[in-house]
Amino acid sequence: MDLKNLTALVTVADTGSVTRAAERLHLVQPSVTRQIRALEAEVGVPLFDRTPHGMRLTTAGERLVERARRALGELDKARAEIQPDPDRIAGIVTLGLLASTADLIAEPLVSAIARVHPGIRLRLLSAYSGHLQQWLDDGDVDLSLLYNTAPTATVHVRPLLRERLWALAPASDGLRPDVPIGFAEVGRHRLVMPATGHGLRALIDDASARSSVQLDVVAETDSMDVQKQLVLAGHGWTILPGIGATGGTKGLSAAPIHSPDIWRELVLGRSRTGRTPAAVETVARVLTRQMRLAVRRGQWPSAEAAAPSS
């Protein structure tokens, strides 16, 4: 398949319009149209439905776009890694960050990489652990922060730290970071919870079962920001990792939970398959160092760094 045609396919899928795709690719509209038609003729099926509201991918188009993105991404990485100076570490590294960690980790990591290894280009994606693990399995990210994840035949994990879960409440309820609150007391309040199937929800449900505390769940969401908004609006309390609970939202108060303590373990995951480029290994080292530094500086509430691996 022609790479220009694949690029046109992905760009039209992203923009929803041949006209906007042509503008982004600095081509005339008929040229993009010809590229899409040539690709459809090659695969033998329509890739887009032409609608009054724009170009909408067919089922076949969705499948091809997914593969095309990966192929084009791998070529971008190869171009970035091939340098005239063999001693210079270079390449594109796609890193998955847990949504709760992005605010603390992203900027220091980008700054450190730019300062020491300017040949490395970072792509940062933020999501919840389940999504990140799927992206890692699919090859869409090179490295990813995950939590409570064991190594598998395809994924290697390196423990980085563990952190306690905290209760988050309106400021008027007076929770304090230096005064832990019992899980039974948290359970006396209505709760906005992570959605069923979310990794945090599994930890909370396990604590509920172990302590025989029945939880009054009034809403569920897969968004940490929505959890905080609902608490601010008075719909109840919520439970988040310490780094998420103390993330500077005004009008809220927070305290670590005890009896039982609820911990999540953060690990760095990478694929066991294929060669690991030097740029990926470098980003893994710098990220690990940045996270340990955040713990030592007290920037990561109630976190404990894992022992360095030998």
N, C-alpha and C positions, 0 to 999 in steps of 0.2 A: 504494500500500500504506500502511496505517495505521502511523505511527511507533511507537505503543504496542505494536502486534502484533509489529513487528520487534524492539523492545526485549525483549519477552517471549521471542521466539525465541532471541535471542543469550544471554539470561540462563539459560534452561533448558538451552541447549547448554553453557554454562560450568559450571553446577552439576550437570547430569545428573539433575535432579529438579524437578518442578513445585512441590513443597512448599518446597524451598530457594529456588527462584526467587521464589516468592511472598513469602517472608521478606525476601529482598534488595530486592525492589521495593516492599515495604510494601503488599502487596495480599493479598486472600484467595485461597486456592487455586483455587476455581471460576472466578474472574475470569481467572487466567492460563490455565487450561484452555480457556476460551472464546476467548481471544485466539489461542492456538495452533490451535484448530479453525477459527477464522475465516480464518486465514492458509492453512491447508491447503485449505479450501474455495475460496479465491481462486486458488491456484495449481493446484489439481486433482490433487495427489498427496500422499501421506503425507510428512511432514517428519521424523517420529520413529518408531522402533520402540519400542513400550511393552514393556519386559521386567521380570522380577521384580527386576532389579538397577538399574532406573532407566530414564531416557529416553535412547535412543541414536539419533543422527542417521542418517537414510537418506542415500543418495548425493545425492538431490535436496536434502535438508536441509543437507548440507555445503556444497553450492554456494550455496544461498541465504544461509546464515550468513556465508560469506566476503564476499558482496556487501553484506549488511546491516551488517556491522562497518564496512566502508568508508563506507557512506552515513551511518551514525550518527556515525562519526568526523569526517566532513567537516562535518556539522551542528554538532558540538561546537566545531570550529575556527571556524566562522562566528560562532557565538554569542560566542566568546572575543574575536574580532577586532573585533566591532561594539561600540564604546565611545562614550560621550557625549563624551569628550575626544579629539579627533582627533589631538592631539599626543602622546598616550600610546601607546607601542608595547605591544601586547597580542596574545595568541593562544596556541594550543597548538602546540608544536613536538615532533615525534617524532624522536628522534636515535638512530641505530644506533652502538654502540660495539663495537669489536673486543674479544673476551673478554680479551685480554692487556693492554688499556689501561684497562679499566673502573676498576680499583682506584685508579689514579693520576689519572684524568681526572674521574670522575663528581662527587665531592664538591666540588672547587674550582670546577667549572663551575656546579653548582647554586647554590653560595654567591655566585658572581659575578653570575649572572643575577638571583637574588633581591635582591641589594644594589642593582643598578643598574636593572634592568627588572622590577619586581615584578609587572607585568601579564602576563608570559610564564610559561606553565606548561609545564614540560619533562616529556616522557615518554621514558625511557631504556630502550632494548632492547640486550641484549648477546648477541653470537653471533660465529661465524666469518665471514670475508670473503665466502665463497660464499653463505651464507644472507642476509647483509646486502645483497649486491648484488641478490639476488632480491627482497627486500622493497622495495628502492629502485625496481626495475623495476615492481613491482606497485603502487607507491604507498602501501605500508604504513608507510614512514618518509619524512620530509621531507629529511633529511640523513643521511649515514652515513660513518663512517671505513671505508676500504677499503685494500687494499694491492696494489701491482703491477697497478693497473687503469688502462687507457688510456681516454680520452674516447670516447664513442660518439655516435650520432645522437640518443640519448635521454637520455644521462647526461653531465653536465659534471663534470670532476674538477679539483681544485686541489691540487697537490703541497704537503705540509706538512713532512715530514721523511723521512729514511731512517735505518735502524738495522741493525746487524750481528746475525747469528744467533750464539748462544752454545751451547756444550756444557754439559750439566747432568749431574752425577755424584753419587754418594754422597760425603758429606764426607770419608770416609776416603781417597778418591782424590786429595784435595788440590788440586783445581783452584782457580786464583786469578784474580780479575778483572783484575789488572794483568799477568798472564802469558798471552798468547794461546796457544792450542793448535792445532797443525796438523790439517787435516781428515783427513789420512792416519792420524794417531794416534787421532782419534775413531773412524775406521773399524775400528780393531783391537778395538773393544769391541762386545758385543752392544748393539743399539739398540731402544729403544721409539720408534716413529715416528708422526708424524701420518698419518692414514689416506690411502690413495691417492685422488687427486682434490682433496685439501686444498691450498690455495695454498702453505703452507710445505713440504709434501711435494714439490711441483714444484720449488721452489728447491733443496731438498736433493738430489733426484734429478739435477737439472742439474749441481750441483757434483760429484756422484759420477761422472757421465759425463765431465765436463771433466777431472777429475783421475785418472780410471781407478782409483778406489777402490771396491772391492766392499763393500757394506754388509750386515751380518748382522742382519736385522730379526727380532726375536723376538715383537713385538706391535705392533699398530696401533690408534690411537684418535683420535677427533675431539674429545677433551677434554684441555685443558691440565692440569687438575687430576689427571686419571687418569695422564697422562704422568709427573707428579711423584710420584704415589703408587707407581707401578710402579718408578720409579728408587729411591725410598726403600726399597722391599721387596727390592731387590737384583736386579731382572730385567735391568738393563743401564743404559746411559746414554741420554740423549735430546738433542734439539736444539730450542731455542726462541729467539724473539726476546729481546734483552737485557732488555727490560722484564719479560718473563715468567720468564726464568731467574733474575733477581735479586729476585724478589718475596717475599722474607722467609720461605721455607719452611725450617724448621730441619732439620738433618741432610743438607743438600745443599751441593755446591760447584759453582762455575760459572766459565767462562772464555770470552772471545770466540774465534771460530774464524778461522784464517787459512790461506792457501795451499790453496784460494782463500778470500779474504774472501767471505762470503755476506751480501748486503744485501737488505732488503725496503724498498720505498718506500711510505709511508703517504700517502694522499690523502683529501681530503674530497669526497664525491660528492653531487650533487643532480640532480634531474630537470630536463631542459631544457624539458619541456612545461608549459604553463600559467603563471600568474602566480606569482612568488615573493613571499610575504607579507613585510612588514617584520620580523615576529618571526623568521622563518626566516633572513633575512639577518643579523639581530642575533646570533642564536645562532651562526651560522657565524663571525662576526668574533670573538666572545668565545672560542669553542672554539679558533680558530687562535691567539689571543693566549695562552691558557692553555697550549697545547702548546709554543709557542716559549719561554714562561717556564720550563716544566719542563725543557727542554733547557738553557737558560742556567744554571739552578740546579744542574745535574748530577743531576737526579732521573731522567733517561731515559738509561740506560747506553748508551754508544757510539752515540749518536744525533747526527745533523747536521740542523739545520733547513734547509728549502729557502729559496731567496731569495724575499723578499716579491714577490708578483705586482703588476704595475703597474696 
